[in-house]
Amino acid sequence: MSGDLWMLTPLRSQLGSTMVSRAKCQCFSSRAVFLKFLLLCVIAAPELVSNYARASTGLVIYQTGFEANEGYNTNLDLVGQNGWVGAGSGGNGLVTDFFPKRGQQAYVGFAPPNAGDSNLFVYLPLNRNVSQAHFAVTMAIADSSNTNYDDFYWTVYNRHGDPFFILDFDNADFRLYYALDGTNAWVWSGLKFSNAVPYNLTMDLDFAANRWSATFNGATVASNKPITTINSPLNLGDIDAAWVIKKPNTPGDNFMVFDDYSVSGAVAPPQLRMLAASPGLAALRLYAETDNRFAIEASTNLANWVALKTNTATGGSFDYVDNTTGMRGRYYRARWVP
């Protein structure tokens, strides 16, 4: 387990969401199998009454199995492939069948870093404002052959580069620790791991409530802990795999292998409001979580939908005027586009 926990902050920064009568349109929100949220109305109506969906469900933000058919090459570092970036230096790349019959996996560690470096963080920038997020990965720690044993982290950062919390797999004592931001207190989860054994790791982050939980092969690592204790902005920047060397001059040749890396998220349902309506015209405004993409779609039969506008809710809203000619009535819905 590493000693000066929140030396981590400068470490990485230095390195780098009908009922329709003829007289009045009543609009409501409902769910479909593939929809996040739905709002319906008819443009010939002079009045709009809306009830909004209470919650949204998760959609995949990013996922990869690091396979060749995704464009990953075992002859190259992971950093530089398909948008993955790194901070620090040291071994990283792709291996084949470390998890038997599972194709390619990514790894971090093994090869020594450049002189002066003592860690390597690899990550895919996500940069999302979401209410909740779920992370899942399959991972294993391969042991050292040179008697030097290091730490391997999973760390969540916000869009500003501030670290939230750390899960630390200490290859010296095989214990799984965690630590919250703004502290130097490592807490043993009560869980241990074995080398070269694949485990499933999950993390659930509720940004709206400032709470996170994690499981390791189904066992609880931590539950209902604060994402931040120091009022860092609550948004999702990236989820990093890291190799942190205990003794910078004598790194181990241990490494962490990981596969089936996935992040899903949810946002508060958008609110679709009609600003003005007359036969043949509907002026709509979508209110939603800022900096997320949303689509306004239309239908005449609730079965076939046409995208009218997809846009980023910069500042929390955007407008659309539908003046399609030849249409006696249309239904509208709004949905998140991750």
ROTI-785164 format. One record per residue (C-alpha): residue number from 1; residue in one letter; x, y, z. Coordinates in nm, 2 decimals. Layout:
BEGIN
{NUM, "A", {X, Y, Z}},
...
***
This chain:
BEGIN
{1, "M", {0.00, 0.00, 0.00}},
{2, "S", {0.14, 0.34, -0.10}},
{3, "G", {0.22, 0.58, 0.18}},
{4, "D", {0.15, 0.94, 0.08}},
{5, "L", {-0.19, 0.90, -0.08}},
{6, "W", {-0.28, 1.25, -0.20}},
{7, "M", {0.06, 1.29, -0.35}},
{8, "L", {-0.15, 1.12, -0.62}},
{9, "T", {-0.32, 1.45, -0.71}},
{10, "P", {0.00, 1.62, -0.84}},
{11, "L", {0.14, 1.29, -0.97}},
{12, "R", {-0.11, 1.26, -1.25}},
{13, "S", {-0.16, 1.63, -1.31}},
{14, "Q", {0.21, 1.69, -1.35}},
{15, "L", {0.22, 1.41, -1.59}},
{16, "G", {0.03, 1.54, -1.77}},
{17, "S", {-3.49, 1.33, -2.03}},
{18, "T", {-5.18, 0.97, -2.50}},
{19, "M", {-5.42, 1.06, -2.43}},
{20, "V", {-5.53, 1.30, -2.70}},
{21, "S", {-5.86, 1.47, -2.74}},
{22, "R", {-5.98, 1.68, -3.03}},
{23, "A", {-6.01, 1.99, -2.81}},
{24, "K", {-5.69, 1.97, -2.60}},
{25, "C", {-5.35, 1.80, -2.62}},
{26, "Q", {-5.26, 1.61, -2.30}},
{27, "C", {-4.89, 1.51, -2.30}},
{28, "F", {-4.73, 1.25, -2.08}},
{29, "S", {-4.40, 1.07, -2.03}},
{30, "S", {-4.37, 0.69, -2.07}},
{31, "R", {-4.10, 0.43, -2.13}},
{32, "A", {-4.04, 0.21, -2.43}},
{33, "V", {-3.80, -0.08, -2.44}},
{34, "F", {-3.51, 0.12, -2.58}},
{35, "L", {-3.60, 0.46, -2.47}},
{36, "K", {-3.48, 0.67, -2.18}},
{37, "F", {-3.78, 0.90, -2.16}},
{38, "L", {-4.07, 0.99, -2.38}},
{39, "L", {-4.28, 1.30, -2.41}},
{40, "L", {-4.58, 1.31, -2.65}},
{41, "C", {-4.80, 1.58, -2.79}},
{42, "V", {-5.00, 1.68, -3.10}},
{43, "I", {-4.90, 2.00, -3.28}},
{44, "A", {-5.26, 2.10, -3.37}},
{45, "A", {-5.33, 2.14, -3.00}},
{46, "P", {-5.36, 2.49, -2.84}},
{47, "E", {-5.25, 2.37, -2.50}},
{48, "L", {-4.99, 2.14, -2.35}},
{49, "V", {-4.99, 1.96, -2.01}},
{50, "S", {-4.69, 1.75, -1.93}},
{51, "N", {-4.59, 1.49, -1.67}},
{52, "Y", {-4.22, 1.40, -1.68}},
{53, "A", {-4.06, 1.06, -1.62}},
{54, "R", {-3.93, 1.02, -1.27}},
{55, "A", {-3.60, 0.85, -1.35}},
{56, "S", {-3.38, 0.74, -1.63}},
{57, "T", {-3.20, 0.41, -1.67}},
{58, "G", {-2.85, 0.35, -1.77}},
{59, "L", {-2.71, 0.34, -2.12}},
{60, "V", {-2.36, 0.24, -2.22}},
{61, "I", {-2.12, 0.53, -2.24}},
{62, "Y", {-1.82, 0.32, -2.33}},
{63, "Q", {-1.72, -0.04, -2.35}},
{64, "T", {-1.44, -0.25, -2.49}},
{65, "G", {-1.30, -0.60, -2.49}},
{66, "F", {-0.97, -0.48, -2.64}},
{67, "E", {-1.01, -0.72, -2.93}},
{68, "A", {-0.85, -0.70, -3.27}},
{69, "N", {-1.18, -0.65, -3.44}},
{70, "E", {-1.21, -0.33, -3.24}},
{71, "G", {-0.88, -0.21, -3.37}},
{72, "Y", {-0.65, -0.31, -3.09}},
{73, "N", {-0.30, -0.43, -3.18}},
{74, "T", {-0.09, -0.65, -2.95}},
{75, "N", {0.22, -0.51, -3.10}},
{76, "L", {0.16, -0.16, -2.97}},
{77, "D", {0.11, 0.01, -2.64}},
{78, "L", {-0.24, 0.05, -2.52}},
{79, "V", {-0.17, 0.43, -2.48}},
{80, "G", {-0.23, 0.58, -2.82}},
{81, "Q", {-0.48, 0.32, -2.94}},
{82, "N", {-0.85, 0.40, -2.98}},
{83, "G", {-0.84, 0.71, -2.77}},
{84, "W", {-0.65, 0.57, -2.46}},
{85, "V", {-0.41, 0.81, -2.31}},
{86, "G", {-0.15, 0.78, -2.04}},
{87, "A", {0.02, 0.99, -1.76}},
{88, "G", {0.36, 0.87, -1.66}},
{89, "S", {0.56, 0.59, -1.82}},
{90, "G", {0.61, 0.22, -1.80}},
{91, "G", {0.48, -0.10, -1.95}},
{92, "N", {0.13, -0.11, -2.10}},
{93, "G", {-0.02, -0.29, -2.40}},
{94, "L", {-0.23, -0.59, -2.50}},
{95, "V", {-0.18, -0.96, -2.43}},
{96, "T", {-0.37, -1.26, -2.57}},
{97, "D", {-0.55, -1.52, -2.36}},
{98, "F", {-0.41, -1.43, -2.02}},
{99, "F", {-0.77, -1.50, -1.94}},
{100, "P", {-0.80, -1.84, -2.12}},
{101, "K", {-1.02, -1.83, -2.43}},
{102, "R", {-1.11, -1.47, -2.37}},
{103, "G", {-0.91, -1.31, -2.66}},
{104, "Q", {-0.71, -1.00, -2.59}},
{105, "Q", {-0.67, -0.82, -2.27}},
{106, "A", {-0.50, -0.49, -2.17}},
{107, "Y", {-0.23, -0.45, -1.91}},
{108, "V", {-0.04, -0.20, -1.72}},
{109, "G", {0.30, -0.26, -1.55}},
{110, "F", {0.58, -0.51, -1.61}},
{111, "A", {0.83, -0.29, -1.80}},
{112, "P", {1.02, -0.03, -1.60}},
{113, "P", {0.92, 0.34, -1.64}},
{114, "N", {1.15, 0.61, -1.76}},
{115, "A", {1.40, 0.75, -1.52}},
{116, "G", {1.23, 0.98, -1.26}},
{117, "D", {0.89, 0.82, -1.31}},
{118, "S", {0.72, 0.61, -1.05}},
{119, "N", {0.38, 0.55, -1.19}},
{120, "L", {0.17, 0.51, -1.50}},
{121, "F", {-0.20, 0.59, -1.53}},
{122, "V", {-0.39, 0.47, -1.84}},
{123, "Y", {-0.74, 0.59, -1.92}},
{124, "L", {-1.00, 0.67, -2.18}},
{125, "P", {-1.14, 1.02, -2.14}},
{126, "L", {-1.52, 1.00, -2.08}},
{127, "N", {-1.60, 1.36, -1.97}},
{128, "R", {-1.97, 1.33, -1.89}},
{129, "N", {-2.21, 1.51, -1.67}},
{130, "V", {-2.42, 1.21, -1.54}},
{131, "S", {-2.64, 1.16, -1.24}},
{132, "Q", {-2.52, 0.80, -1.19}},
{133, "A", {-2.25, 0.58, -1.34}},
{134, "H", {-2.17, 0.21, -1.32}},
{135, "F", {-1.83, 0.07, -1.40}},
{136, "A", {-1.74, -0.30, -1.45}},
{137, "V", {-1.41, -0.47, -1.54}},
{138, "T", {-1.25, -0.81, -1.52}},
{139, "M", {-0.90, -0.79, -1.38}},
{140, "A", {-0.61, -0.99, -1.23}},
{141, "I", {-0.27, -0.91, -1.08}},
{142, "A", {0.03, -1.10, -1.22}},
{143, "D", {0.31, -1.14, -0.96}},
{144, "S", {0.66, -1.02, -0.98}},
{145, "S", {0.96, -1.25, -1.04}},
{146, "N", {1.21, -1.01, -0.89}},
{147, "T", {1.09, -0.99, -0.53}},
{148, "N", {0.97, -0.62, -0.58}},
{149, "Y", {0.60, -0.57, -0.53}},
{150, "D", {0.39, -0.27, -0.63}},
{151, "D", {0.04, -0.13, -0.60}},
{152, "F", {-0.23, -0.13, -0.87}},
{153, "Y", {-0.50, 0.13, -0.86}},
{154, "W", {-0.85, 0.19, -1.00}},
{155, "T", {-0.91, 0.56, -0.96}},
{156, "V", {-1.20, 0.78, -1.06}},
{157, "Y", {-1.14, 1.14, -1.17}},
{158, "N", {-1.37, 1.43, -1.25}},
{159, "R", {-1.36, 1.64, -1.56}},
{160, "H", {-1.12, 1.88, -1.39}},
{161, "G", {-0.86, 1.61, -1.32}},
{162, "D", {-0.95, 1.59, -0.95}},
{163, "P", {-0.93, 1.24, -0.80}},
{164, "F", {-1.23, 1.12, -0.60}},
{165, "F", {-1.14, 0.79, -0.44}},
{166, "I", {-0.89, 0.50, -0.50}},
{167, "L", {-0.91, 0.12, -0.49}},
{168, "D", {-0.56, -0.01, -0.42}},
{169, "F", {-0.46, -0.37, -0.49}},
{170, "D", {-0.14, -0.41, -0.29}},
{171, "N", {0.07, -0.69, -0.44}},
{172, "A", {0.29, -0.70, -0.13}},
{173, "D", {0.02, -0.82, 0.11}},
{174, "F", {-0.25, -0.91, -0.14}},
{175, "R", {-0.50, -0.68, 0.03}},
{176, "L", {-0.76, -0.46, -0.13}},
{177, "Y", {-0.77, -0.11, 0.03}},
{178, "Y", {-0.96, 0.21, -0.05}},
{179, "A", {-0.91, 0.57, 0.03}},
{180, "L", {-1.13, 0.88, 0.00}},
{181, "D", {-1.02, 1.21, -0.14}},
{182, "G", {-0.87, 1.47, 0.10}},
{183, "T", {-0.73, 1.20, 0.33}},
{184, "N", {-0.42, 1.00, 0.39}},
{185, "A", {-0.63, 0.71, 0.54}},
{186, "W", {-0.60, 0.38, 0.37}},
{187, "V", {-0.89, 0.15, 0.48}},
{188, "W", {-0.86, -0.23, 0.43}},
{189, "S", {-1.18, -0.36, 0.28}},
{190, "G", {-1.13, -0.70, 0.45}},
{191, "L", {-1.08, -0.86, 0.11}},
{192, "K", {-0.77, -1.02, -0.03}},
{193, "F", {-0.68, -1.14, -0.38}},
{194, "S", {-0.46, -1.41, -0.53}},
{195, "N", {-0.22, -1.36, -0.82}},
{196, "A", {-0.32, -1.45, -1.18}},
{197, "V", {-0.68, -1.51, -1.08}},
{198, "P", {-0.95, -1.32, -1.27}},
{199, "Y", {-1.19, -1.12, -1.06}},
{200, "N", {-1.49, -0.90, -1.14}},
{201, "L", {-1.48, -0.55, -1.01}},
{202, "T", {-1.77, -0.31, -1.01}},
{203, "M", {-1.82, 0.05, -0.89}},
{204, "D", {-2.15, 0.24, -0.87}},
{205, "L", {-2.14, 0.62, -0.84}},
{206, "D", {-2.44, 0.83, -0.75}},
{207, "F", {-2.32, 1.18, -0.83}},
{208, "A", {-2.65, 1.33, -0.74}},
{209, "A", {-2.62, 1.19, -0.38}},
{210, "N", {-2.24, 1.21, -0.36}},
{211, "R", {-2.22, 0.84, -0.28}},
{212, "W", {-2.02, 0.54, -0.42}},
{213, "S", {-2.01, 0.16, -0.36}},
{214, "A", {-1.79, -0.11, -0.50}},
{215, "T", {-1.79, -0.49, -0.51}},
{216, "F", {-1.50, -0.74, -0.58}},
{217, "N", {-1.63, -1.07, -0.71}},
{218, "G", {-1.96, -1.00, -0.55}},
{219, "A", {-1.82, -0.91, -0.21}},
{220, "T", {-1.86, -0.55, -0.08}},
{221, "V", {-1.55, -0.34, -0.09}},
{222, "A", {-1.72, -0.03, 0.04}},
{223, "S", {-2.08, 0.09, 0.05}},
{224, "N", {-2.24, 0.44, 0.06}},
{225, "K", {-1.92, 0.63, 0.09}},
{226, "P", {-1.88, 0.99, -0.02}},
{227, "I", {-1.75, 1.04, -0.37}},
{228, "T", {-1.58, 1.36, -0.25}},
{229, "T", {-1.51, 1.49, 0.10}},
{230, "I", {-1.37, 1.81, -0.03}},
{231, "N", {-1.65, 1.94, -0.25}},
{232, "S", {-1.48, 1.86, -0.58}},
{233, "P", {-1.72, 1.91, -0.88}},
{234, "L", {-1.93, 1.59, -0.91}},
{235, "N", {-1.90, 1.48, -1.27}},
{236, "L", {-1.73, 1.19, -1.45}},
{237, "G", {-1.40, 1.25, -1.62}},
{238, "D", {-1.22, 0.91, -1.64}},
{239, "I", {-1.17, 0.58, -1.46}},
{240, "D", {-0.80, 0.49, -1.46}},
{241, "A", {-0.60, 0.18, -1.43}},
{242, "A", {-0.27, 0.26, -1.26}},
{243, "W", {0.07, 0.11, -1.17}},
{244, "V", {0.22, 0.28, -0.87}},
{245, "I", {0.57, 0.16, -0.79}},
{246, "K", {0.66, 0.13, -0.42}},
{247, "K", {1.03, 0.18, -0.46}},
{248, "P", {1.09, 0.40, -0.77}},
{249, "N", {1.45, 0.27, -0.82}},
{250, "T", {1.35, -0.10, -0.80}},
{251, "P", {1.01, -0.16, -0.97}},
{252, "G", {0.86, -0.50, -0.98}},
{253, "D", {0.78, -0.68, -1.30}},
{254, "N", {0.43, -0.74, -1.17}},
{255, "F", {0.14, -0.61, -1.38}},
{256, "M", {-0.24, -0.57, -1.38}},
{257, "V", {-0.44, -0.73, -1.66}},
{258, "F", {-0.79, -0.61, -1.74}},
{259, "D", {-1.07, -0.68, -1.98}},
{260, "D", {-1.44, -0.62, -2.06}},
{261, "Y", {-1.40, -0.26, -1.94}},
{262, "S", {-1.75, -0.09, -1.95}},
{263, "V", {-1.90, 0.23, -1.82}},
{264, "S", {-2.28, 0.30, -1.83}},
{265, "G", {-2.45, 0.61, -1.71}},
{266, "A", {-2.79, 0.78, -1.64}},
{267, "V", {-2.90, 1.13, -1.65}},
{268, "A", {-3.21, 1.30, -1.51}},
{269, "P", {-3.49, 1.28, -1.77}},
{270, "P", {-3.52, 1.58, -1.99}},
{271, "Q", {-3.82, 1.80, -1.98}},
{272, "L", {-3.98, 1.89, -2.32}},
{273, "R", {-4.20, 2.19, -2.31}},
{274, "M", {-4.41, 2.36, -2.58}},
{275, "L", {-4.35, 2.73, -2.59}},
{276, "A", {-4.61, 2.79, -2.87}},
{277, "A", {-4.85, 2.58, -3.07}},
{278, "S", {-5.08, 2.63, -3.37}},
{279, "P", {-5.19, 2.42, -3.66}},
{280, "G", {-4.87, 2.33, -3.85}},
{281, "L", {-4.63, 2.47, -3.59}},
{282, "A", {-4.48, 2.37, -3.26}},
{283, "A", {-4.21, 2.56, -3.08}},
{284, "L", {-4.03, 2.33, -2.83}},
{285, "R", {-3.77, 2.38, -2.56}},
{286, "L", {-3.58, 2.09, -2.41}},
{287, "Y", {-3.45, 2.13, -2.06}},
{288, "A", {-3.18, 1.88, -1.95}},
{289, "E", {-2.85, 1.82, -1.78}},
{290, "T", {-2.60, 2.05, -1.92}},
{291, "D", {-2.33, 1.93, -2.17}},
{292, "N", {-2.52, 1.61, -2.26}},
{293, "R", {-2.66, 1.53, -2.60}},
{294, "F", {-3.03, 1.49, -2.64}},
{295, "A", {-3.26, 1.42, -2.94}},
{296, "I", {-3.61, 1.56, -3.01}},
{297, "E", {-3.80, 1.31, -3.23}},
{298, "A", {-4.15, 1.31, -3.39}},
{299, "S", {-4.40, 1.05, -3.50}},
{300, "T", {-4.75, 1.04, -3.64}},
{301, "N", {-4.83, 0.70, -3.51}},
{302, "L", {-4.62, 0.63, -3.20}},
{303, "A", {-4.44, 0.35, -3.39}},
{304, "N", {-4.22, 0.52, -3.64}},
{305, "W", {-4.00, 0.81, -3.52}},
{306, "V", {-3.80, 1.07, -3.70}},
{307, "A", {-3.51, 1.27, -3.55}},
{308, "L", {-3.58, 1.64, -3.57}},
{309, "K", {-3.28, 1.77, -3.39}},
{310, "T", {-2.99, 1.63, -3.19}},
{311, "N", {-2.80, 1.88, -2.99}},
{312, "T", {-2.59, 1.94, -2.68}},
{313, "A", {-2.78, 2.10, -2.39}},
{314, "T", {-2.53, 2.38, -2.35}},
{315, "G", {-2.64, 2.58, -2.05}},
{316, "G", {-2.91, 2.32, -1.98}},
{317, "S", {-3.15, 2.37, -2.27}},
{318, "F", {-3.20, 2.42, -2.64}},
{319, "D", {-3.50, 2.51, -2.87}},
{320, "Y", {-3.65, 2.37, -3.18}},
{321, "V", {-3.93, 2.49, -3.40}},
{322, "D", {-4.12, 2.23, -3.61}},
{323, "N", {-4.31, 2.39, -3.89}},
{324, "T", {-4.35, 2.08, -4.11}},
{325, "T", {-4.62, 2.14, -4.36}},
{326, "G", {-4.89, 1.89, -4.45}},
{327, "M", {-4.90, 1.74, -4.10}},
{328, "R", {-5.23, 1.74, -3.91}},
{329, "G", {-5.08, 1.61, -3.59}},
{330, "R", {-4.75, 1.49, -3.45}},
{331, "Y", {-4.62, 1.33, -3.13}},
{332, "Y", {-4.29, 1.43, -2.98}},
{333, "R", {-4.04, 1.27, -2.75}},
{334, "A", {-3.70, 1.36, -2.61}},
{335, "R", {-3.42, 1.12, -2.52}},
{336, "W", {-3.06, 1.11, -2.41}},
{337, "V", {-2.80, 1.03, -2.67}},
{338, "P", {-2.49, 0.91, -2.48}},
***
